[in-house]
Every structure is written in structure tokens, then in C-alpha cells.
Amino acid sequence: MKISIEVEVQPDEVDMATELLKTLRSITDHVKVTTPGLAPAAPVAPAATVPQTPKEQMKALIEQLMVPGAIDEVAKALMPILASPAYGGDRGTAITELVEAYEEVVFDPKHIQNDTRLGPYLRLLVHKFPDEQAHLEFKRKVIQKVLGHMTKKRAIDAARHDILLQAEAFANLVALDCVQLEGAMQTIERLIGKPDSRAAAVTMLGKTVDLCIDKFTAIPNDPKYTEPMRKLWIAMDAVQEPVFQYDIAFISAQRERIIARLAQLHGPAIIPALTAAPPAAAPPMPMPVPTPMGGPPGVSAPGGIPTPMPVPVPTPAPASSQGPVHVKQLRAMRGLPDIQSLVFSFNWDAVTRHALTASQDGCLRFYDGAASLRNTIPFHSHYVTAIDSFTRAGSRMFVASAVPNNAQLSGNNCAVALFDGTTYQQTAMAQRATTMISSLRTLPPNSVVEGWVTAEAAPNTPMQPTVVCVYDAARVGASNEITPVLTLAEHSDMITAIAASSSHANIFMTASSDATLRIWDMRAPKSVGMFGVPSPTGGRYAHQAPVAHLDAMGDTVLSTGRDNHINIWDIRQLGAVSAGEHYHGLVAGYAASLLVEQPEHMIYKLAYANSPSPTVAAFVCDTALFLLDWTNSLQTPSVTPAVDNPNLPYKLKYIDCKWTPGAGENGGAAPYGGGT
């Protein structure tokens, strides 16, 4: 559409007209001025158009999200830009630039001046792209950026313009179910309790009770929702700083509306649950046995996996014969020699007391307790990505996964190899028609399967391992080939980690970028349980962002996600699903959710198995190793950074970590951090 407007200006209106022209020229180049009696000026040739970079093109498209109904076209138009030759096929760089472009548009300070609502921008996070994987990665990174910005340390009287837009974005994430309401309340409550995060937390709460009032007033009468709300109001009542006077008044008014509506919905009996002392904790439930696949106990079901038999609830074994050990701090002691490339995975064999490394140069390396190299096994044309060990028929075995390091081999050339732990000879090989093996974990002793579990991409699919494969070392073919005895597929996104506990012989757990934790029993055809909080769609989510890692010891499972939380789960708490949940197994919420304030470093890996204490774990970020101790308090655990060793000739960069019983001083447990 083209509209022509002609305005005649009198001499006394020149000043006003000048301002009008200035405004018009700020939004269009098609403004022409002529003076009566003079010939119109000769047209000026337009300046040469400067080609836009892919990032500039993405910013221009993101700006269009404010146009009603444009979101679908914007999502489609982003796809060819992400595939631009400028990125050389590097999808990671393309997504990173998309996130940067999105941040520059959405968090532009002009939105504060113009009082612009950010909702139309944030809806892109729940509008599926034609490339679903690109959409999931984009969404994950944006949520990570928002949460990271809001958890930075600030002064009590920090300037609000630095956090207003991100606080509104957080509220929109809650409104769009990208962040669950109960998780949002817990996060805000913890941030309010700390002076250096209070300004952001109060701002977040004000925006959230404003934009999500309907969600607050519709929560079920269930402690999973009422308890976080009660704690949130108590935390807010403790805020007394004058700088928050307006916020307190607004939030208090919203709180009264919320409680009044909930009393109408559920009856006045709900009010004490939102204001009184916390209810007594429910007694733990025993670990349930999964439903049999058919046939009498002990009879093999399809695939050769026996059906479950009733078993007593196991008692977690102590971390050591001397009982829990109080760990105060971690110190770097020494490095493993002869590693010249990136270490992908590290494992400690408590039986042989050997350290095993898998690295980018395609080599498996074995070190004794004195950190002396004992053996090296090369994998030609492959990266060795994971390694673990187990005992079979009294013999120690170790298993490793590998992916091609040559583009000409990529496609269906991943492998899993089994080795004898004494002779270091390969005894079996699984050539896998898959593009990626993302995780590997051996099964506990006394399991019905003596073997391991991998996370693999299904054949002929993109590089997203969403399938769980169970291998039995007793089922090696005549040509030393081995294939899975069980394949399980329920995750909708990449499986990032697998964990098992020796207290539960046939159970293992998986974590995924779909934000879920699933529990599997090798005697059942599908998952038997999920950890997490209910979502409005009927599922369960363990974290408010993709789950990065998990580990287990006894009945306790720890997980960490890109939301900077470490969640603690208890297998014994598994019970029946709530009404309206669409899940076939048992479920449990977390026993505790710990916010770890390291926003500049995302948590990569956890180490909990073999810890010297059931209330101590270790975790690694990119360049730091930390000790997490919740012995004294689940609400305010201590996080202590490890002390570097100035005698080491390199700066530590962490990829993996494990507790290593017998490797520390006096034979105690010490965490090894594998990296570079």
C-alpha cells in the first residue's frame, strides 16, 4: 500500500514542520520537500545496498514478531538463514548467533521507554520451527540466558533498567509453560533470601504475579504447589528495604487476590496451607516392583529379559566401612601424564584401582593408583567418547563407545567394544547403524543382565540419541559380535546421561534434553517411573531446562540441568500418578531443589556415586570443580570451589568427574576431574 500526503507549510509553522519531518524521516526514507516557485531538485541516486549479514537478517525478522500473525512466516524465514553458507554448516554457531540477535532485539532498552510488552517476542519459544531440533536448541539457550542474567549478583539498590526486561521475559516463560510455576516460585523464593539477588527476585515476582495471575489462582490444593507458594510469601514478608516499597505494595495486593480466589476454588481450608507452618513430611514409600510383562515370575519374557519377582526394599550401603567422612574442601593433587588431547570421559575402577580415560585422539588409557600409565589402546579413525567397567563371571571387563572422527566414515560407523580387564584384549564388538552414541553406563552387580546400557540415535535419524539400548556381555555371537537385547524409546530429545545404583540391581535412570528423568527396569518393556513435577500438559518435568547429567548412590539420585539447579530425588518416594497425568508408571517429586549460583559457568557433570558421605557431591563447570555439601541444610547448601595446584604446568579445564574410592589419602575417596 502506498499513501501520498501533501502538507503546505506557512512561514510561522516552520519549527513545527521541522519536528514533524524529523519524526517521519525516522520511520521512512520516502519524504520529499519542495519550495514553491523553485524547480524540484534532481533525484539523488540511492546509496548502494550493503548486503546484510545473517545475524542482521535474523534481527530484522525478529522485529517482525510484533506484527500480529507474523510468527509463522518469521519461523519459516529463519530456517534458510540458519543454513547460510556463512556458517559453513556449523549449526551450533548459527543457533548462537540467532540467540544473540534475539537478545539484542528483545532486550533493547527502548522497550522500557516505549512500555512495550515482550509477549509477542517470547511466543517464538513455543512456536515450533520447521527444524524442530533447531527450535529446541534455540529455546534452551534463550531460557539459559534469561535465568543466568537474573541470578547474577547485584546490589540491593541495583538499577532496575538492567533487569526489568529479563524479569518480564521470565514471567512470560512461566506464562508459556517454558518454566513451571512451582519451580518459578522456588527459584524466586531462594533468590529473595539472598541480598545480592534480591533486587532481581523481587522484580521477577512482581512481573510474574502480574502476567501469570491466572496460573497462581488455579493451582491444585496439593502440597507440591501450596508449599512453594507458602514459602514464597514468607520470604517476601521478610523484605523490608525501602527501595522495594512499591514492589511490596503491588505484590501484597496481588497475593490477597490470589489467596481469596484459591479460597473460593478450594474452600477456606486451603488458607492455612498457604500461611501456616509446613505440614509434616510423608513417610517414605518402598521402591515398587514394575508390572510383569507376562508369565509367572522368573520366566523369560520376549527378548530374554526375565519378568520381575518381588524383592525386599534394599538398604543403601554405607559409602565406606568407616562410615560417612566429613569433606571440607577439594585440592588438585596431580595430573595424569601422556594425554595430549581432549578427554571425553573418565572412569575409576574401584576393583583394580585403575583410572581409565577416553579421549579425542582415539585412545583408551589405563593408569594405576599412582597415576602411572599402564596401557594404551588406540581406536583408529574414531573418537572414544565413554568408558566404564564391570565384573562378569569373576573377571573384570571394561567397555567403551566410539564415534567416527572422519567425515567420510560418519553415518553408520559407531561402535561399542568390550575388553578383558586383565589382558586388555578386545573380546566383542558392536558395530552400530547409528550416527551417535551419547552415553554409556555399566549395570549394577547382580543385575539380570551382565552388561551395559547406551544412549543411541535410532537408525536413519539425525544425530539425536533418544533410544536406550541394553547389552548383555553373555550374548556374544560366533564372530565376536554383540547386539542389544532390549531397545527402549520414550524420550523426545537427546539422552544426556545414564545412571544406576548398586542398591537397585535391575534399575537404571536416564536424563534427557526433553527435561525429563525416566526410571527403567530391565524386566519391563517400558519405563517404570519418572522423577519430576507435573506440567499442565499432563507430563512430568525434572528441570526447567534440559537435564545435563545425573548420578545415583543408594536410594538417592542427583540431577542437574541448564536451569542451574541440582535436584535431589528419592527412589523410595515413587508412588501413583495424580489425577489427569498421562503416564503409565510411578512418579515422585524432588526431595530438594538446590539453586547453584554459578551463572557464568553451566554445570557439566555431577559426581555422587562412591561419595564418602551421602550428603556430599562434586560437580564441574568449564574451568572449576566444586564441592556441594547439604549436611547442615538442604535449603542453603555450601558450595566450595576446589583449590588449584600451582605446581601443575597447565590450567585445568573440566569435562567429567568421578569419586574414586581408594585413590585419596589413606585410601579414602577423592574426586578425579577429567579434562584437559
C-alpha positions in Angstrom: 0.0 0.0 0.0 1.3 3.5 -0.9 -0.2 6.7 0.6 0.8 10.1 -0.5 0.3 13.1 1.8 1.0 16.7 0.8 1.3 19.3 3.5 1.6 23.1 2.8 3.6 24.9 5.5 3.3 28.6 6.3 6.4 30.6 7.4 5.2 30.7 11.1 4.9 26.9 11.1 8.4 26.0 10.1 9.6 24.9 13.5 6.6 22.6 14.0 7.0 21.2 10.5 10.7 20.6 11.1 9.9 18.4 14.1 7.3 16.6 12.0 9.7 15.9 9.2 12.3 14.6 11.6 9.8 12.1 13.0 8.7 11.0 9.5 12.3 10.5 8.4 13.0 8.3 11.4 10.5 5.8 10.1 10.8 6.1 6.3 13.1 7.4 3.6 10.2 8.5 1.2 9.9 12.1 2.4 10.3 14.9 -0.2 10.3 18.6 0.5 9.7 21.2 -2.3 9.7 25.0 -2.1 7.0 26.8 -4.1 8.4 28.7 -7.1 11.5 26.5 -7.4 12.1 23.6 -9.7 12.2 20.3 -7.9 15.6 19.1 -7.1 17.2 16.5 -9.3 16.7 13.0 -8.0 19.6 11.7 -6.0 20.8 8.1 -6.8 20.1 5.8 -3.9 23.1 4.6 -2.0 24.3 1.1 -2.8 22.6 -1.5 -0.6 25.1 -3.1 1.8 24.4 -6.9 2.0 23.1 -7.8 5.4 24.9 -10.4 7.5 22.9 -13.5 8.6 22.7 -12.0 12.1 21.3 -8.7 10.7 18.7 -10.6 8.7 17.7 -12.6 11.8 17.3 -9.3 13.8 15.1 -7.9 11.0 12.9 -11.0 11.1 12.6 -11.0 14.9 11.5 -7.4 14.8 8.5 -8.6 12.7 7.2 -10.7 15.6 5.4 -7.6 16.9 3.2 -7.7 13.7 0.1 -9.8 14.5 0.0 -13.1 12.8 3.6 -12.9 11.5 5.1 -15.5 13.8 4.7 -18.5 11.4 6.3 -16.7 8.5 9.2 -15.5 10.8 9.9 -19.1 11.9 9.9 -20.3 8.4 12.1 -17.5 7.1 14.7 -18.1 9.8 15.4 -21.7 8.5 17.4 -20.8 5.3 19.4 -18.2 7.3 20.5 -20.8 9.8 21.6 -22.9 6.9 23.5 -20.0 5.3 26.9 -20.8 3.7 28.3 -18.1 6.0 28.2 -20.6 8.8 30.0 -23.4 6.9 27.5 -26.0 8.1 28.2 -25.2 11.7 24.7 -25.3 13.2 26.0 -24.5 16.7 27.4 -21.2 15.6 24.2 -20.4 13.6 22.0 -21.0 16.7 24.3 -19.0 18.9 24.0 -16.0 16.5 20.2 -16.4 16.4 20.1 -16.2 20.2 22.4 -13.2 20.1 20.1 -11.5 17.6 17.1 -12.4 19.6 18.6 -10.9 22.8 19.6 -7.7 21.0 16.1 -7.2 19.8 14.1 -8.4 22.8 16.2 -6.8 25.5 16.7 -3.4 23.7 16.3 -0.7 26.4 13.9 1.2 24.0 11.2 -1.2 25.1 11.3 0.2 28.6 10.9 3.8 27.2 8.1 2.7 24.9 6.4 0.5 27.5 6.5 -2.4 25.0 5.1 -5.8 26.1 7.5 -8.6 25.3 4.9 -11.3 24.9 4.9 -11.4 21.1 8.7 -11.9 21.1 8.6 -14.7 23.7 5.9 -16.7 21.9 8.6 -17.6 19.4 9.9 -20.0 22.1 6.8 -22.2 21.9 6.1 -21.8 18.2 7.7 -24.9 16.5 10.3 -24.2 13.8 10.2 -26.4 10.7 13.5 -27.7 12.0 12.4 -29.0 15.5 15.9 -29.6 16.7 16.9 -26.0 15.9 13.9 -24.8 17.8 14.7 -26.9 20.9 18.3 -25.7 21.0 17.2 -22.1 20.4 14.6 -22.3 23.2 17.1 -24.0 25.6 19.8 -21.3 25.1 17.3 -18.4 25.5 15.9 -19.8 28.8 19.5 -20.3 30.0 20.4 -16.7 29.1 17.4 -15.3 30.9 18.0 -17.4 34.1 21.7 -16.6 34.0 21.0 -12.9 33.8 18.5 -12.9 36.7 20.8 -14.9 39.0 23.8 -12.6 38.7 24.9 -10.9 41.9 23.8 -7.3 42.3 23.5 -4.6 44.9 20.2 -4.3 46.8 19.5 -0.9 45.1 20.7 -2.1 41.6 19.3 -0.1 38.7 16.0 -1.7 37.6 16.5 -1.0 33.9 19.2 -3.7 33.9 16.7 -6.4 35.0 13.2 -5.2 34.0 13.1 -6.7 30.6 14.6 -10.0 31.7 12.2 -10.2 34.6 9.3 -9.7 32.2 10.8 -12.4 29.9 11.0 -14.7 32.9 7.3 -14.1 33.7 6.4 -14.8 30.0 8.4 -18.1 30.3 6.1 -19.1 33.2 3.0 -17.9 31.3 4.1 -20.1 28.3 4.9 -23.1 30.5 8.6 -23.0 29.5 9.2 -22.7 33.2 6.8 -24.4 35.6 5.0 -22.2 38.1 6.1 -24.3 41.2 9.7 -24.2 40.0 9.5 -20.5 39.4 8.2 -19.9 42.9 11.0 -21.9 44.4 13.6 -20.1 42.4 12.3 -16.7 43.3 11.9 -17.6 47.0 15.6 -18.7 47.2 16.8 -15.6 45.3 14.8 -13.3 47.6 16.6 -14.8 50.6 20.0 -13.5 49.4 20.7 -9.8 49.4 22.8 -10.0 46.3 20.0 -11.4 44.2 17.0 -9.8 46.0 16.6 -6.9 43.5 16.2 -9.3 40.6 14.0 -11.7 42.6 11.5 -9.0 43.7 11.3 -7.7 40.2 10.8 -11.2 38.8 8.0 -11.8 41.3 6.2 -8.5 40.6 6.2 -9.3 36.9 5.2 -12.9 37.4 2.2 -12.2 39.7 1.2 -9.6 37.2 1.4 -11.6 34.0 0.5 -15.0 35.5 -2.2 -14.2 38.0 -4.5 -16.8 36.4 -1.9 -19.5 37.0 -1.5 -18.6 40.6 -5.2 -18.6 41.2 -5.7 -22.0 39.6 -3.1 -24.2 41.4 -4.4 -27.5 42.9 -4.8 -28.0 46.6 -1.7 -30.1 46.7 1.5 -29.5 48.8 3.5 -29.7 45.6 2.0 -26.2 44.8 0.9 -24.8 48.1 4.1 -25.4 49.9 6.3 -23.4 47.4 3.7 -20.6 47.5 3.7 -20.5 51.3 7.5 -20.3 51.4 7.4 -17.6 48.7 5.1 -15.4 50.7 7.1 -15.9 53.9 10.3 -14.9 52.0 8.6 -11.8 50.6 7.3 -10.8 54.1 10.9 -10.6 55.2 11.8 -8.0 52.6 11.9 -4.6 54.4 14.2 -2.4 52.3 12.7 1.0 51.4 13.8 0.6 47.8 11.2 -2.2 47.4 8.3 -0.2 48.9 6.3 0.0 45.7 7.0 -3.7 44.8 5.9 -4.8 48.3 2.6 -2.9 48.0 1.8 -4.3 44.5 2.8 -7.9 45.3 0.9 -7.8 48.6 -2.3 -6.7 46.7 -1.8 -9.5 44.2 -1.2 -12.0 47.0 -4.5 -11.1 48.6 -6.3 -11.6 45.3 -4.6 -15.0 44.8 -5.4 -16.3 48.3 -9.0 -15.1 48.0 -9.6 -16.8 44.7 -7.9 -20.0 45.9 -10.2 -20.0 49.0 -13.2 -19.7 46.6 -11.9 -22.5 44.4 -10.9 -25.0 47.2 -12.6 -23.7 50.3 -11.2 -21.7 53.3 -9.3 -24.8 54.5 -6.6 -24.1 52.0 -5.6 -20.8 53.6 -3.5 -22.4 56.4 -1.6 -24.4 53.8 -0.5 -21.0 52.3 0.3 -19.2 55.5 0.8 -21.7 58.4 3.8 -23.8 59.5 4.8 -26.5 56.9 3.0 -29.8 57.1 4.8 -32.9 58.4 6.7 -34.9 55.8 5.0 -38.0 54.5 6.7 -41.3 55.4 8.8 -42.8 52.6 7.3 -45.4 50.3 9.1 -48.6 49.4 10.5 -49.0 45.9 7.8 -50.6 43.9 8.3 -53.6 41.6 7.3 -52.9 38.0 4.3 -54.7 36.4 5.4 -58.0 34.8 5.4 -58.4 31.1 3.5 -61.6 31.4 4.1 -65.2 32.6 5.0 -66.5 36.0 7.9 -64.9 38.0 11.3 -65.9 36.7 10.1 -66.9 33.2 11.8 -65.1 30.4 9.7 -62.5 28.6 10.1 -61.5 24.9 13.7 -60.5 24.3 15.1 -62.8 27.0 14.6 -60.4 30.0 13.0 -62.2 33.0 9.8 -60.8 34.4 10.1 -59.2 37.8 10.0 -61.1 41.1 9.0 -59.5 44.5 12.2 -58.3 46.2 12.7 -56.7 49.6 13.5 -53.0 49.7 17.2 -52.7 49.7 19.2 -50.8 52.3 21.7 -48.4 50.9 25.2 -49.5 51.5 27.5 -47.1 53.5 29.9 -45.0 51.5 32.8 -46.7 53.3 33.4 -49.2 56.0 34.4 -46.3 58.3 31.0 -44.5 57.8 30.5 -41.0 56.3 33.5 -38.8 56.1 33.3 -35.0 56.5 34.9 -33.4 53.5 35.8 -29.8 53.8 37.5 -28.9 50.5 38.9 -30.4 47.4 42.5 -29.8 46.3 44.2 -30.6 42.9 46.9 -33.1 43.7 48.4 -34.4 40.4 47.6 -34.8 36.7 47.6 -38.0 34.6 50.5 -38.0 32.1 50.7 -38.6 28.3 47.3 -37.1 27.4 47.7 -34.6 24.6 44.1 -34.2 23.5 40.6 -33.5 25.0 39.4 -36.1 27.5 35.8 -37.0 26.7 35.2 -39.4 29.6 36.9 -40.6 32.8 36.2 -43.6 34.9 37.6 -45.1 38.1 37.6 -48.9 38.6 37.3 -49.4 42.3 38.2 -53.1 42.0 41.5 -52.8 40.1 42.1 -49.2 41.3 42.8 -48.1 37.8 41.9 -44.8 36.2 40.5 -45.1 32.7 40.4 -42.2 30.2 38.7 -41.9 26.8 39.9 -39.1 24.6 39.7 -37.3 21.3 42.9 -38.8 20.0 41.0 -42.2 19.8 42.9 -43.8 22.7 41.9 -45.6 25.8 44.5 -45.2 28.6 44.8 -47.1 31.8 46.6 -45.6 34.9 47.3 -47.2 38.2 46.6 -45.6 41.6 50.0 -43.8 41.5 48.9 -42.1 38.2 51.4 -44.2 36.1 50.4 -45.1 32.6 49.9 -48.9 32.4 48.5 -49.4 28.9 47.2 -47.6 25.8 44.7 -49.0 23.3 44.2 -47.0 20.1 40.9 -46.8 18.2 41.8 -46.0 14.6 39.6 -43.4 12.9 37.4 -43.0 15.9 36.9 -40.7 18.9 36.5 -42.7 22.2 33.6 -41.0 23.9 32.8 -43.0 27.0 34.2 -45.8 29.1 33.1 -47.9 32.1 33.9 -51.2 33.9 32.1 -54.2 35.4 32.6 -57.7 36.6 31.4 -60.8 34.6 31.9 -64.3 35.8 34.5 -63.2 38.3 36.6 -61.4 35.6 36.9 -57.6 35.3 35.7 -56.2 32.0 35.6 -52.7 30.5 33.5 -51.3 27.7 34.0 -48.3 25.5 31.9 -46.4 22.9 33.4 -44.7 19.9 32.2 -42.4 17.1 34.0 -41.7 13.7 36.4 -38.9 13.6 36.4 -38.8 9.8 33.5 -37.2 7.9 33.8 -40.0 5.2 33.1 -42.6 7.9 30.2 -40.8 9.7 26.8 -42.3 9.1 26.6 -45.8 10.4 30.1 -46.4 11.9 29.7 -46.0 15.6 30.9 -48.9 17.8 30.9 -50.4 21.3 33.8 -52.5 22.2 34.2 -55.0 25.1 37.7 -55.7 26.6 39.2 -58.1 29.0 40.4 -56.2 32.1 43.5 -58.4 32.6 44.8 -58.9 29.1 43.4 -55.7 27.6 42.3 -57.8 24.6 39.1 -57.0 22.7 36.5 -59.8 23.3 33.4 -58.4 21.5 32.4 -55.6 19.2 29.0 -54.0 18.4 29.0 -52.1 15.0 26.1 -49.8 15.3 24.0 -48.4 12.5 23.7 -45.1 14.3 25.0 -41.6 13.9 25.8 -41.1 17.6 26.3 -42.8 21.0 25.9 -40.1 23.6 26.2 -42.0 26.9 27.3 -45.4 28.3 26.9 -47.0 31.7 27.5 -50.5 33.0 24.8 -52.2 35.0 25.0 -52.9 38.8 26.2 -56.2 40.1 23.6 -59.0 40.4 21.5 -57.5 37.6 19.6 -59.9 35.4 21.9 -58.6 32.6 25.7 -58.6 33.0 26.4 -55.8 30.7 25.8 -52.1 29.9 23.3 -49.5 28.6 23.9 -47.0 25.9 22.0 -44.0 24.5 22.0 -44.1 20.8 20.4 -42.3 17.8 17.8 -44.5 16.1 19.0 -45.7 12.7 18.4 -43.3 9.8 17.7 -40.4 12.1 19.5 -37.1 12.8 22.3 -37.1 15.4 20.0 -37.1 18.4 20.3 -40.2 20.7 16.8 -40.9 22.0 16.9 -44.7 22.2 18.2 -46.7 25.2 20.0 -50.0 24.2 20.7 -52.8 26.8 23.6 -55.1 26.0 24.3 -58.5 27.7 28.0 -59.5 27.7 27.0 -63.1 27.9 25.4 -63.0 24.4 28.4 -62.6 22.2 28.0 -64.1 18.7 30.3 -66.6 17.0 32.2 -63.7 15.2 32.5 -61.8 18.5 29.6 -59.5 17.5 27.1 -58.3 20.1 23.7 -56.7 19.7 21.2 -55.2 22.1 18.9 -57.5 23.9 16.5 -54.7 24.7 15.7 -51.3 23.0 13.6 -48.7 24.8 12.4 -45.4 23.2 10.3 -42.8 25.2 12.5 -39.7 25.3 11.6 -37.0 22.8 15.1 -35.3 22.8 18.7 -36.3 23.2 19.6 -38.6 26.2 22.4 -36.8 28.0 23.2 -39.2 30.8 22.6 -42.7 32.3 22.9 -43.6 36.0 22.5 -46.8 38.1 22.7 -47.6 41.8 24.2 -50.8 43.2 21.3 -50.8 45.7 18.8 -51.5 42.9 20.3 -54.3 40.7 17.8 -54.1 37.8 17.1 -50.4 37.8 18.8 -47.6 35.8 17.8 -44.0 35.1 18.2 -41.7 32.0 18.3 -37.9 31.7 17.4 -36.0 28.6 17.3 -32.6 26.9 13.5 -33.0 27.0 13.8 -32.0 30.7 12.7 -35.4 32.0 14.2 -38.2 34.1 12.9 -41.7 33.4 13.4 -44.8 35.5 13.7 -48.2 33.8 13.6 -51.8 34.9 15.2 -54.3 32.6 12.4 -56.7 33.3 9.7 -54.3 32.0 9.0 -53.3 28.4 8.8 -49.5 29.1 9.8 -47.0 31.8 8.5 -47.8 35.2 8.8 -44.3 36.8 9.6 -40.6 36.3 11.1 -38.0 38.6 9.7 -34.5 38.3 6.8 -32.1 38.9 3.6 -32.2 37.0 3.2 -30.0 33.9 -0.1 -28.5 32.6 0.2 -30.9 29.6 0.0 -33.9 31.8 3.7 -34.9 31.8 6.4 -34.5 34.3 9.5 -32.3 34.1 12.6 -32.8 36.3 14.1 -29.4 35.5 13.0 -26.1 33.9 15.5 -26.6 31.1 17.3 -29.6 29.5 18.8 -32.1 32.0 22.6 -32.2 31.7 23.6 -35.0 33.9 22.6 -37.3 36.8 24.3 -39.7 39.3 23.0 -42.1 42.0 24.0 -43.8 45.2 21.8 -45.9 47.4 18.2 -44.7 47.1 19.2 -41.1 46.2 19.5 -39.7 42.7 21.0 -36.3 41.9 20.4 -34.4 38.6 21.5 -31.1 37.2 20.0 -29.0 34.4 20.7 -25.9 32.4 18.5 -24.1 34.9 21.5 -24.1 37.3 19.7 -26.3 39.8 20.8 -29.6 41.4 17.7 -31.6 42.3 17.7 -34.5 44.8 15.3 -37.4 44.3 14.5 -40.4 46.5 13.6 -43.7 44.7 11.6 -44.8 47.8 9.2 -41.9 47.3 7.8 -43.2 44.0 4.0 -43.5 44.1 0.9 -43.4 41.9 0.3 -40.6 39.5 -2.1 -37.8 40.2 -5.4 -37.5 38.5 -5.0 -36.1 35.0 -1.5 -37.3 34.5 -0.8 -39.2 31.3 1.8 -41.6 32.4 1.8 -45.4 32.8 4.3 -45.7 35.6 5.1 -44.4 39.1 6.2 -40.8 39.9 7.9 -38.8 42.5 8.7 -35.1 43.1 12.1 -34.0 44.2 13.2 -34.2 47.8 15.0 -30.9 47.4 16.0 -28.5 44.6 19.2 -26.6 45.1 20.0 -23.4 43.2 23.7 -23.3 42.4 24.6 -19.7 41.7 27.4 -20.1 39.1 25.6 -18.3 36.2 28.8 -17.7 34.3 29.5 -21.5 34.2 26.9 -24.1 33.4 27.3 -27.4 35.3 28.5 -30.2 33.0 28.8 -33.3 35.3 27.9 -34.5 38.8 29.8 -36.9 40.9 27.8 -38.6 43.6 28.3 -42.4 43.4 31.0 -43.6 45.8 31.0 -40.2 47.7 32.4 -40.5 51.2 29.2 -39.0 52.5 25.5 -39.3 51.5 25.2 -35.6 51.8 28.2 -34.6 49.7 28.7 -34.4 45.9 31.0 -32.8 43.5 30.3 -31.0 40.2 32.3 -29.5 37.4 31.8 -26.4 35.3 34.0 -25.5 32.4 37.0 -24.3 34.4 36.1 -25.1 38.0 35.5 -28.1 40.3 33.1 -27.6 43.3 32.2 -29.5 46.5 28.5 -29.4 47.3 27.6 -30.2 50.9 24.0 -30.2 52.2 24.8 -31.9 55.5 23.7 -28.9 57.6 20.9 -27.6 55.4 19.1 -28.6 52.3 17.9 -25.0 51.8 21.3 -23.4 52.0 23.9 -26.0 51.0 27.6 -25.0 51.0 29.3 -24.7 47.6 33.1 -24.7 47.9 35.5 -24.3 44.9 38.4 -26.7 44.7 41.9 -25.3 45.3 44.2 -25.3 42.3 47.7 -26.8 42.5 50.3 -24.1 41.5 52.8 -26.9 40.6 50.6 -28.2 37.7 52.0 -26.9 34.4 48.6 -26.1 32.9 45.3 -24.5 33.7 42.6 -27.0 34.5 39.6 -27.3 32.2 37.0 -29.8 33.4 34.9 -32.2 31.3 34.0 -35.1 33.7 34.4 -36.0 37.4 34.1 -39.2 39.5 34.6 -40.1 43.1 37.5 -42.6 43.4 37.4 -44.8 46.5 40.9 -45.9 47.4 42.7 -43.2 45.4 42.8 -40.5 48.0 45.0 -40.1 51.0 44.8 -43.1 53.4 42.7 -45.0 50.8 39.8 -42.6 51.1 37.6 -41.3 48.3 38.7 -38.3 46.2 37.1 -36.8 43.1 39.1 -37.0 39.9 38.3 -34.4 37.3 38.8 -35.5 33.8 39.5 -32.7 31.3 42.5 -31.1 29.6 
